Amino acid sequence: MHEGSIYHTTEWFDFVERALGWRIHFAVDLHEGNPRYLPFVTKLQLGRRKHICLPLSHHVGFMDAISHVPKPEIVPLKSLSNIEIHDAVEISEVEKYCDYRSSVLDMRPFPDETALFSRLNKNSIQRKIIKAQKEGVVVVDESRNPGAFKIFRDMQTDTRIRQHSLMYPPKFFEILYETFKATGWVKLYLSYKDGIPLAGIIFFHFGNVATYAYGASHNIREISSLGANQVAMWTAIVEAHRAGLHYVDFGVSPKGNEDLLAYKAKWGANETDMFYSRKGQGLRISREGRLKKHMLTLVCSLPRPLYVWVSSKIMKMLL
């Protein structure tokens, strides 16, 4: 499916360092006499050094060359006592495991938007898109508007608190804009009603794939009934189709999150197992654990500024 990966670009490496404070290193491995490279970060998790390829990413895998990376820091892969790889790779001492499902919409069979629309669930997705359009909800491509990324960050904070989730570090979305503004790869769509921003979607365009990256909405009761989220998503999909991209990658979901997987299926996505790889059997923190759920309830009850600060610190540990 993927023609290269945005997660292998110097822009993404710069973004990870600027937004999260983690420098990218490269683990080299020889395959049939030729070097190949895994980008990774090193972080402390409960006092233990952990290597990850890469946070906030999937389908990362090996790079055949890193000549585009200025002054790369390279270590032998075999020197790492542990590494978590967000892709399936074949290496000795590395095991594959499957905790997630991947959801992808193949747009190639659909010649136009009408055919593509017919792929969506009629009772929920189609109906809400049509209602939003009738109610005057307008979706604007804000990809070149830095102020819109600040609006989206506030939406994201509302959404994360509402869903009892952790928030990204401060300026995360502003840094995303600044890092990628010259590339055209990051697409932000905001839906408005009477000039008021309601919901937003961020997609990555790279190769032949549009990747759903982030979605958010304000805590306004009417948003759900208006279909502001759905019409923003639909616009992002239509724009990807018009741009000639072949796939919409809705990302990965924990196998146990059946509601999220079902929602992605309503957008016409097909599910497959998503295999990751790991070396070393260190502590793995479950995203679905009971202790974490209690912790999230406590964190999300904090005053908003304190929630943003505390939750972003915890998120960095869990990524």
VENKA-V850301 format. One record per backbone hydrogen bond with DSSP energy under -1.0 kcal/mol. CO is the residue of the C=O (numbers start at 1). NH is the residue of the N-H. E is the energy in kcal/mol with one decimal. If there is no record, write none. Layout:
co=CO nh=NH e=E
co=CO nh=NH e=E
This chain:
co=5 nh=8 e=-1.8
co=6 nh=9 e=-1.4
co=9 nh=13 e=-2.0
co=10 nh=14 e=-2.7
co=11 nh=15 e=-2.4
co=12 nh=16 e=-2.6
co=13 nh=17 e=-1.9
co=14 nh=18 e=-2.8
co=15 nh=19 e=-3.1
co=16 nh=20 e=-2.0
co=16 nh=22 e=-1.0
co=17 nh=21 e=-1.2
co=25 nh=40 e=-2.6
co=26 nh=75 e=-2.8
co=27 nh=38 e=-2.3
co=28 nh=77 e=-2.7
co=29 nh=36 e=-2.2
co=31 nh=34 e=-1.8
co=34 nh=31 e=-3.1
co=36 nh=29 e=-2.5
co=37 nh=63 e=-2.9
co=38 nh=27 e=-2.6
co=40 nh=25 e=-3.0
co=41 nh=52 e=-2.4
co=43 nh=50 e=-3.3
co=45 nh=48 e=-1.1
co=48 nh=45 e=-2.8
co=50 nh=43 e=-2.6
co=51 nh=84 e=-2.3
co=52 nh=41 e=-2.4
co=53 nh=86 e=-3.7
co=54 nh=57 e=-1.0
co=63 nh=37 e=-2.9
co=66 nh=69 e=-1.8
co=73 nh=26 e=-2.5
co=75 nh=28 e=-2.5
co=76 nh=79 e=-1.4
co=77 nh=80 e=-1.7
co=83 nh=279 e=-2.3
co=84 nh=53 e=-3.2
co=85 nh=87 e=-1.9
co=85 nh=277 e=-2.6
co=86 nh=59 e=-1.2
co=86 nh=60 e=-1.6
co=91 nh=94 e=-1.4
co=95 nh=278 e=-2.5
co=97 nh=276 e=-2.6
co=99 nh=255 e=-2.4
co=100 nh=274 e=-2.2
co=101 nh=253 e=-2.2
co=102 nh=272 e=-2.0
co=103 nh=250 e=-2.6
co=104 nh=270 e=-2.9
co=105 nh=248 e=-2.4
co=107 nh=110 e=-1.7
co=112 nh=116 e=-2.0
co=113 nh=117 e=-2.8
co=114 nh=118 e=-1.5
co=116 nh=119 e=-1.3
co=117 nh=120 e=-1.4
co=121 nh=126 e=-2.9
co=122 nh=127 e=-1.1
co=124 nh=128 e=-1.8
co=125 nh=129 e=-2.2
co=126 nh=130 e=-2.5
co=127 nh=131 e=-2.2
co=128 nh=132 e=-2.6
co=129 nh=133 e=-2.2
co=130 nh=134 e=-2.2
co=131 nh=135 e=-2.3
co=132 nh=137 e=-2.7
co=138 nh=192 e=-3.3
co=140 nh=190 e=-2.2
co=142 nh=145 e=-2.0
co=147 nh=151 e=-1.8
co=148 nh=152 e=-2.5
co=149 nh=153 e=-1.8
co=150 nh=154 e=-1.9
co=151 nh=155 e=-2.2
co=152 nh=156 e=-2.8
co=153 nh=157 e=-2.1
co=154 nh=158 e=-2.1
co=155 nh=159 e=-2.7
co=156 nh=160 e=-2.8
co=157 nh=161 e=-2.2
co=158 nh=162 e=-2.4
co=159 nh=163 e=-2.3
co=160 nh=165 e=-3.2
co=161 nh=164 e=-1.1
co=169 nh=172 e=-1.6
co=171 nh=175 e=-2.7
co=172 nh=176 e=-1.7
co=173 nh=177 e=-2.0
co=174 nh=178 e=-2.5
co=175 nh=179 e=-2.6
co=176 nh=180 e=-1.8
co=177 nh=181 e=-1.5
co=180 nh=183 e=-1.8
co=180 nh=184 e=-1.1
co=185 nh=205 e=-3.2
co=187 nh=203 e=-2.5
co=188 nh=142 e=-2.7
co=189 nh=201 e=-2.2
co=190 nh=140 e=-2.9
co=191 nh=198 e=-3.2
co=191 nh=199 e=-1.0
co=192 nh=138 e=-2.8
co=193 nh=196 e=-1.7
co=196 nh=193 e=-2.0
co=198 nh=218 e=-2.4
co=199 nh=191 e=-2.8
co=200 nh=216 e=-2.2
co=201 nh=189 e=-2.6
co=202 nh=213 e=-2.7
co=202 nh=214 e=-1.5
co=203 nh=187 e=-3.1
co=204 nh=211 e=-3.0
co=206 nh=209 e=-2.1
co=208 nh=246 e=-2.1
co=208 nh=247 e=-1.8
co=209 nh=206 e=-2.4
co=210 nh=249 e=-2.6
co=211 nh=204 e=-2.4
co=214 nh=202 e=-3.1
co=216 nh=200 e=-2.8
co=218 nh=220 e=-2.0
co=220 nh=223 e=-1.8
co=222 nh=226 e=-2.2
co=223 nh=227 e=-1.4
co=223 nh=228 e=-1.4
co=227 nh=231 e=-2.4
co=228 nh=232 e=-1.4
co=229 nh=233 e=-2.3
co=230 nh=234 e=-2.7
co=231 nh=235 e=-2.0
co=232 nh=236 e=-2.0
co=233 nh=237 e=-2.3
co=234 nh=238 e=-2.8
co=235 nh=239 e=-2.5
co=236 nh=240 e=-1.7
co=237 nh=241 e=-2.3
co=238 nh=242 e=-2.7
co=239 nh=243 e=-1.7
co=240 nh=245 e=-2.1
co=241 nh=244 e=-1.4
co=246 nh=107 e=-3.0
co=247 nh=210 e=-2.7
co=248 nh=105 e=-2.9
co=249 nh=212 e=-3.0
co=251 nh=103 e=-1.8
co=253 nh=101 e=-2.5
co=254 nh=257 e=-1.9
co=256 nh=258 e=-1.7
co=257 nh=261 e=-2.0
co=258 nh=262 e=-2.4
co=259 nh=263 e=-2.0
co=260 nh=264 e=-2.1
co=261 nh=265 e=-1.9
co=262 nh=266 e=-1.4
co=264 nh=267 e=-1.2
co=264 nh=269 e=-1.5
co=265 nh=268 e=-2.0
co=266 nh=121 e=-2.9
co=270 nh=104 e=-2.2
co=272 nh=102 e=-3.3
co=276 nh=97 e=-2.5
co=277 nh=85 e=-3.4
co=278 nh=95 e=-2.6
co=279 nh=83 e=-1.9
co=289 nh=293 e=-1.8
co=290 nh=294 e=-2.0
co=291 nh=295 e=-2.2
co=292 nh=296 e=-2.7
co=293 nh=297 e=-2.0
co=294 nh=298 e=-1.8
co=295 nh=299 e=-2.7
co=296 nh=300 e=-2.8
co=299 nh=302 e=-1.6
co=303 nh=307 e=-2.9
co=304 nh=308 e=-2.5
co=305 nh=309 e=-1.8
co=306 nh=310 e=-2.9
co=307 nh=311 e=-2.8
co=308 nh=312 e=-1.6
co=309 nh=313 e=-1.3
co=310 nh=314 e=-2.0
co=311 nh=315 e=-2.8
co=312 nh=316 e=-1.7
co=314 nh=318 e=-1.5
co=315 nh=319 e=-2.2
